[in-house]
Amino acid sequence: MPALCLGAVLDHFGRSINQQTYGNIFSADHLGLKYLLSGLFLHETWFFSIRPGSNGPFWSLSYEFFYYLIFGAIALLPSLKSKLLVGLSFCLIAGPKVLILFPCWLVGCLSYFGCKKLRPNTLVSLGLLASSLYFLISTFAPRWVSWTPTNYPGLGVPPLFYSAKYLDDFTIALALGILLLSLSRWFTLEMKPIGRIATLVRTCSKCSFSLYAIHFPLMAFLSALWVGGFLKNASHQQATVLVFLCCGVFALLFEVPLKWYRTIIIRAIPFLSQKCGIHS
């Protein structure tokens, strides 16, 4: 919700500064309804594909929201009947477009448990590492050099929108899962790296969601400022640093204190701790 509110404010002032910047990334039709559906994570259900203002990357949060609900219902609810009833209800609300990519999310879960329970020997791990790296590098290297949505017909358009290239997503997710499993031979989940680099990585990871949630509205706003002449002396590198700094401040306000927010919620609604497995 804070990300949506900040995005709405940035879009409002950015469009007042330079509306042309938002020409291809912003639709003002039914804007209030779009924000409402996005706030409820319904903006990608069934055959909707609604962008909240300029925040195009927000699409994936609708997918993840339902994956957590479905997985949580199956993992946490006490009886088989409640698991099936609630889980299938969430599936019905999410719709086929969201469910198509559910296996990609499940690969991440399976990778985590695989890294905990399985320890392939060195030879097998090296084979898995080499094959997964070869596939990922050969797949992404050409896209890194030159990538446009037009190279992938159907991507981002009805009826599947961001799920249109699901086979491509499946193979990439599987390769990443194999890569993680192979690396667990040398980097186990029980390891706790120490040192300045490890501390820096852990600190930056606490800002990762904020970076994802608000980076695009920030970039659009800075672009409007630049076109409007307010940042004409700023370089791309300086603008990039500014986006990171703003995301860091946002994270300090809303992402880093998550445990404190959970404590407040649990005190107000103890039922969540007892029945839903939410802990402070």
Secondary structure, 3 states (H helix, E strand, C coil): CHHHHHHHHHHHHHHHHCHHHHCCCCCCCCHHHHHHHHHCCCCCCCCCCCCCCCCHHHHHHHHHHHHHHHHHHHHHCCCHHHHHHHHHHHHHHHCHHHHHCHHHHHHHHHHHHHHHHCCCCHHHHHHHHHHHHHHHHHHHHHHHHCCCHHHCCCCCCCCCHHHCCHHHHHHHHHHHHHHHHHHCCCCCCCCCCCCHHHHHHHHHHCCHHHHHHHHHHHHHHHHHHHHCCCCCCCCHHHHHHHHHHHHHHHHHHHCCCHHHHHHHHHHHCCHHHHHCCCCC
